Amino acid sequence: EGCLSVPGMRGWVQRPRVAFLGGYDESGEWREKRLSGLEARVAQHEFDHLEGVLFPAKVPGTEFLVPQASFEGRDEWGQEWPSKGSRVTGLGELCDEK
């Protein structure tokens, strides 16, 4: 995960794959939406901003924060670092491996 509020940094943030949003539209009608995958991840990331939280506060440890530039050399990362599937998952993609 990355953010324009934290330029040059990327990190691994665990988030639910599904999120539910609810709120009133411009006509005062209640709306609900189920989000999944990348759409759910982005919504949760942006909601964190409303709460004053940036993604580095959500990573499990500093070893899960890396400079954006290091992604260019990720072929040199350990096979399972920092988690299973990280090495083969492209930027912005989700990995189904646990």
C-alpha positions in Angstrom: 0.0 0.0 0.0 1.2 3.5 -0.6 -0.1 7.1 -0.3 0.6 10.5 -1.6 0.7 11.7 2.0 3.7 9.4 2.6 5.7 9.9 -0.6 8.3 7.3 -1.5 7.2 4.7 1.0 5.2 1.5 0.6 4.0 -1.0 3.2 2.0 -4.2 3.8 -1.3 -3.4 5.5 -3.7 -6.2 6.2 -7.3 -5.2 5.5 -10.6 -7.1 5.1 -11.3 -8.1 1.5 -14.9 -6.8 1.8 -16.2 -3.5 3.1 -19.7 -2.2 3.5 -20.4 1.6 3.2 -23.5 3.3 4.1 -24.6 6.9 4.0 -27.1 9.4 2.8 -27.0 10.7 -0.8 -27.8 14.3 -1.9 -31.5 13.6 -1.8 -31.4 12.3 1.8 -31.9 8.7 0.7 -29.9 6.1 2.6 -27.5 4.1 0.4 -25.5 1.1 1.0 -22.7 -0.5 -1.1 -20.7 -3.7 -0.8 -17.1 -3.3 -1.9 -14.6 -6.0 -2.5 -11.0 -6.4 -3.6 -9.0 -3.3 -4.5 -12.2 -1.1 -4.3 -12.6 -2.2 -0.6 -8.9 -1.6 0.1 -9.0 1.9 -1.3 -12.2 2.8 0.6 -10.7 1.6 3.9 -7.5 3.5 3.1 -9.4 6.7 2.4 -11.6 6.2 5.5 -8.4 6.0 7.6 -7.6 9.5 6.3 -10.9 10.8 7.6 -9.9 9.3 11.0 -6.5 11.0 10.8 -4.6 7.7 10.3 -1.9 7.1 7.7 -1.0 3.6 6.4 2.3 3.3 8.2 0.4 3.2 11.5 -1.4 0.1 10.2 1.6 -2.0 9.3 2.5 -4.8 11.8 6.1 -3.6 12.2 8.8 -1.4 10.6 10.1 -4.4 8.6 6.9 -4.2 6.6 7.7 -0.6 5.4 10.0 -0.3 2.4 11.1 2.6 0.2 9.3 2.7 -3.1 12.7 2.5 -4.9 13.4 -0.9 -3.3 10.5 -2.4 -5.3 12.7 -2.2 -8.4 15.0 -4.8 -6.7 12.3 -7.1 -5.3 13.6 -10.1 -7.3 16.4 -10.1 -4.7 13.9 -10.4 -1.8 13.6 -13.6 0.1 11.1 -16.0 -1.4 8.5 -15.4 1.4 9.5 -11.9 2.5 7.6 -10.2 4.0 4.7 -12.5 3.5 3.7 -15.4 1.2 3.0 -14.2 -2.3 4.6 -10.7 -1.8 7.4 -11.5 -4.3 5.0 -12.4 -7.1 2.3 -9.8 -6.4 2.4 -6.7 -8.6 2.0 -3.2 -7.3 -1.6 -2.5 -6.7 -2.6 -6.2 -7.1 -4.0 -8.4 -4.3 -2.7 -11.8 -3.4 -5.0 -14.6 -2.4 -2.2 -16.6 -0.8 -2.2 -16.8 3.0 
